[in-house]
Amino acid sequence: MKRRTLDIVFSFGGLALAGLLLILGLVMANQADFAKTYVTDQLSQQKITFTPVVGLSPEEKKVACLTDNAGKALLTGKQAECYANEYIGFHVKDINEGKTYSQTSTEARAKKTEADAAKASGAANAGVLAGESAALAGKTDALFRGETLRGLLLTSYGFSIFGERAGQAGFVAFAAALVLLLASLAGFAHAFTKQADHEILSGK
């Protein structure tokens, strides 16, 4: 087999592979754009705005992302992560001494049972227990709403990360396609040089 034939075969193979990588890159870029647009659209519908600097507590002012985004609309996945973890996460810990919705809900049910029993028996502390039960029920509701919003925002953040990774994969695919294209063109150029007439892989 002549070197020219081998060069042409490899060059066509390189072009085919470059084409596949180009298609893959276009798909990844499209998915990255979709993820970015989708996340922004969904977050913008929530109409969440970061608290201005003057409204932040001393502890919150120590968090860079809260001060950097102070007063801004929440529109990106990175902002969603900041708001979920550093703002909502900070405040839900104060609702019931750091206890979660599940833990608080269990306490609330137990307290309600105790309050109902006290009321039924005419116990002197029935009113106090009823107040404690109502307070725990309020905390349970607040934690549920806070943790639900936090989870939704973190889901948006995770989706945005997948989009970023798709964009990076698309860039790599484009770069690889370009390298293969240049290599294929070099192969075609070499196929028509004098050296390409040499016999190789002849088995002799």
Sequence and secondary structure as in RCSB ss.txt:
>XXXX:A:sequence
MKRRTLDIVFSFGGLALAGLLLILGLVMANQADFAKTYVTDQLSQQKITFTPVVGLSPEEKKVACLTDNAGKALL
TGKQAECYANEYIGFHVKDINEGKTYSQTSTEARAKKTEADAAKASGAANAGVLAGESAALAGKTDALFRGETLR
GLLLTSYGFSIFGERAGQAGFVAFAAALVLLLASLAGFAHAFTKQADHEILSGK
>XXXX:A:secstr
 BHHHHHHHHHHHHHHHHHHHHHHHHHHHHHHHHHHHHHHHHHHHHT B   GGGS TTGGG HHHHHSTT B  
SHHHHHHIIIIIIHHHHHHHTTT  HHHHHHHHHHHHHHHHHHHHHT TTHHHHHHHHHHHHHHHHHHHHHHHHH
HHHHHHHHHHHHHHHHHHHHHHHHHHHHHHHHHHHHHHHHHTSGGGGSB S   
